[in-house]
Amino acid sequence: MAKSPASLTAHITRLEMTARPKSSLPMPVNIQTAIMRTSEIPLSFYRHLYRQVGARWQWVDRLRMSDEELTAALHDKRNNISVLYVNGAPAGFYEYFCQDEDTIELSHFGLIEHALGLGIGKWFLLQALYAIWTLNPKRVLTTTNNLDHPRALQLYQMFGFSPVSTGTGIVRPLSDKELLEIARKS
């Protein structure tokens, strides 16, 4: 019987942004990009994106959800998902949740590994923030941890987020059995 991977301790930082981004960045050159909002993303495509973006950063929560739980979360009218395409292929996504008319949470943001190092991460985050701020919230929230990209916290702060709290959590990596079950669902 396969042994389950050891749990990891995550140092969590919650951040808040209370004003629109002040900076702008040009679209990356020599790269064809498109950002497309999806209204009812198929579960298999979402799981693929989530796994491709989050595998190296230990994103597991959404992968452990049943089809019913994930459908309810993704198709909630307050939830919004946009997919980044680079040179015609999916390259990342962002997801935000409108908690109420004043508060929006950037719940997921990231690039698939083949898009890392192309110089589009900052530009893509800025596009996500522009989209969120068109809804005129009073504040935008996000969360990162030390298991995410090493520059994630710095990037959020560069665009106007400020830490509001820290804490710790336990992340239980996916077992081989869970990975097989996820592959069957895809």
PEBEL-V264463 format. One record per residue. PHI is phi as a letter, one per 30 degrees, with the letter a starting at -180 (NA if undefined). PSI is psi in whole degrees, -180 to 180 (none if undefined). Layout:
phi->{PHI	PHI}
psi->{PSI	PSI}
This chain:
phi->{NA	d	d	d	d	d	d	c	c	c	c	c	b	c	b	b	b	c	b	e	d	c	c	b	b	d	d	e	d	i	b	d	b	b	c	b	d	c	d	b	d	d	e	d	d	d	e	d	e	e	d	d	d	c	e	d	c	i	d	b	e	d	d	d	d	d	e	d	d	d	e	d	d	d	c	d	e	d	c	b	b	b	c	c	c	b	h	i	c	e	b	l	a	b	b	b	b	d	d	a	d	c	b	b	c	d	d	b	a	l	c	d	e	d	c	d	i	d	i	c	e	d	e	d	d	d	d	d	d	e	d	d	d	d	d	h	d	d	a	b	c	a	b	b	a	d	d	d	e	e	c	e	e	d	d	e	d	e	c	j	d	b	d	c	a	b	a	b	b	c	c	c	e	d	d	e	d	d	d	d	d	d	d	d	d	d}
psi->{134	140	139	144	151	143	152	144	128	132	110	136	124	135	156	143	128	8	153	153	140	-18	163	154	142	155	140	141	153	21	129	122	152	140	121	126	138	132	-35	78	132	141	-41	-39	-42	-48	-40	-51	-48	-44	-44	-41	-45	-7	-46	-13	10	38	118	-23	-52	-27	-24	-6	146	166	-41	-45	-44	-41	-46	-42	-47	-35	7	131	-20	-8	137	133	133	138	134	132	136	123	38	-8	147	135	-3	-179	162	153	135	154	125	98	-42	-175	-17	-20	126	136	123	98	-30	140	132	169	147	151	-38	-16	-8	142	1	-4	23	-6	-49	-46	-44	-43	-42	-39	-40	-45	-40	-45	-44	-45	-14	-18	-1	49	166	-27	152	132	153	168	141	172	173	-7	-15	-179	138	-24	10	-50	-46	-41	-46	-44	-34	-33	9	3	146	138	137	-22	160	161	-173	155	167	130	126	105	158	138	167	-39	-44	-40	-40	-41	-41	-42	-36	-32	-23	none}
